[in-house]
Amino acid sequence: MEQLTPLNILKEKGYRLTPQRIEVIKLVLEKLEKREHPSFNDILNEVKSKMPSISASTVYNILKLLEENGVIVSFEHNGRTYYDKVEPHINVICVDTNKVIDVYDNKALEELRDMGITPISVVVKALCSK
């Protein structure tokens, strides 16, 4: 059986695997594998360095397509959109340092599930200077 990768998911749903889509997907997956939370601008700038003619709207549409198909999730902070893995965890946005920290607290996530809530993306804003 073929492994369900983002490329396979899109291919199965009838989307063409254009060079632009492949490049954006590859870049996003590399960053998420390193537990980074790339912003739209991070992704756009890095893709543009490899594909100078790619437009911001093309990159935006590819990221939107990935999110709509459950490959990634997004969250916003200070007017910027950040992208993340689809896995149960809590994103703590440190408002004082502007860092994003992943917290894997099964107890907190279980409590949400016990209340009938299935977390897709949990974002907490906090002070983290200590």
FENCORLIN-V452531 format. One record per residue. N is the residue number from 0. BURIAL is 1 if it has 16 or more other ideal C-beta (glycine too) atoms within 10 Angstrom, else 0. D_FIRST is the distance of its C-alpha to the first C-alpha in Angstrom with 1 decimal. Layout:
# FENCORLIN-V452531
{{N:BURIAL:D_FIRST} {N:BURIAL:D_FIRST}}
This chain:
# FENCORLIN-V452531
{{0:0:0.0} {1:0:3.8} {2:0:6.4} {3:0:9.1} {4:0:12.0} {5:1:15.2} {6:1:15.0} {7:0:11.7} {8:0:13.3} {9:1:16.4} {10:0:15.0} {11:0:13.3} {12:0:16.8} {13:0:18.5} {14:0:20.1} {15:0:21.1} {16:0:20.2} {17:0:23.8} {18:0:25.1} {19:1:26.7} {20:1:23.6} {21:0:21.7} {22:1:24.8} {23:1:25.4} {24:1:21.9} {25:0:21.9} {26:1:25.4} {27:1:24.7} {28:1:21.7} {29:0:23.9} {30:1:26.8} {31:1:24.9} {32:0:23.5} {33:0:27.2} {34:0:28.0} {35:0:30.1} {36:1:30.9} {37:1:31.4} {38:1:33.7} {39:1:33.5} {40:0:36.3} {41:1:34.5} {42:1:31.5} {43:1:33.7} {44:0:36.0} {45:1:33.3} {46:1:31.4} {47:0:34.9} {48:0:35.7} {49:0:32.9} {50:0:33.1} {51:0:36.8} {52:0:36.7} {53:1:34.0} {54:0:35.7} {55:0:35.6} {56:0:34.6} {57:1:31.6} {58:1:30.4} {59:0:31.4} {60:0:29.4} {61:1:26.2} {62:1:26.7} {63:0:27.4} {64:1:24.3} {65:1:22.2} {66:0:24.2} {67:0:24.0} {68:0:20.2} {69:0:20.2} {70:1:19.3} {71:1:22.9} {72:1:26.1} {73:1:29.7} {74:1:33.1} {75:0:36.5} {76:1:39.4} {77:0:42.7} {78:0:41.6} {79:0:38.5} {80:1:34.9} {81:1:32.6} {82:1:28.8} {83:1:26.8} {84:1:23.4} {85:0:22.2} {86:0:22.8} {87:1:25.7} {88:1:28.7} {89:1:32.1} {90:1:33.3} {91:1:36.9} {92:1:38.8} {93:1:41.9} {94:0:44.4} {95:0:46.9} {96:0:44.8} {97:0:42.1} {98:0:39.3} {99:1:36.2} {100:1:35.2} {101:0:32.0} {102:0:33.0} {103:0:30.6} {104:0:32.9} {105:0:31.0} {106:0:34.3} {107:0:35.0} {108:1:31.5} {109:0:31.8} {110:0:35.2} {111:0:33.8} {112:0:31.1} {113:0:33.9} {114:0:35.8} {115:0:33.0} {116:0:32.0} {117:0:28.4} {118:0:28.8} {119:0:26.8} {120:1:29.4} {121:1:32.5} {122:0:35.2} {123:0:38.4} {124:0:41.3} {125:0:43.5} {126:0:46.1} {127:0:44.8} {128:0:47.7} {129:0:48.3}}
